[in-house]
Amino acid sequence: MSKEEDKTVPLDEPGFLEAQAKRKKALDDMRQAGVELEQAMKEYKTENDMWWNGLSEEEREKAFFAVVSRIHQAEVEERRSYRGSLYSVFGFQPSMYAMGMECGYFAIHNMLFDCLEYDAMKNVNRFEVIDSNGRSYTKYLDKDEIIKYNLQDDDKTLKVFIDKLT
């Protein structure tokens, strides 16, 4: 290693101190932006609740129907991605991406995707376990057998049961 590569910068060197000051200011600015964003979201949620509560029963029903039918179309019928749901089905611009996450739609989207996959597992007729050595266990189900899944031990253990339909 050459002497140039091994050069240590003293902690009181003006360039180092300036870089540290800029870093601290950037972090403080980011923290302040986060606080402002959180406050803006609280205000938006309050305004949105006031808007919802100001609607008539019929208007709330129409809004509910419009949103839920689009969620059903995007998630169940078309199995869209989160972006595809927002942009193609709801017709939003990319600026709605973060708002969809903030209001919980992204979490709902992921849960629905997982639930639809879980529901499809009800039709499984072969169970396989694959590990680092490859396929280590295969069980073809008989026509009168089904697979049941159960989480145990604080959701740390997945148990798979092959049961008779009766």
Buried (B, 14 or more C-beta within 10 A) or exposed (E): EEEEEEEEEEEEEEEEEEEEEEEEEEEEEEEEEEEEEEEEBEEEEEEEEEEEEEEEEEEEEEEEEEEEEBBEBBBEEEEBEBBEBBBBBBEBEEEBBEEBEEBEBBEBBEEBBEEEEEEEEEEEEEBEEEEEEEEEEEBEBEEEBBBEEEEEEEEEEEEEEEEEEE
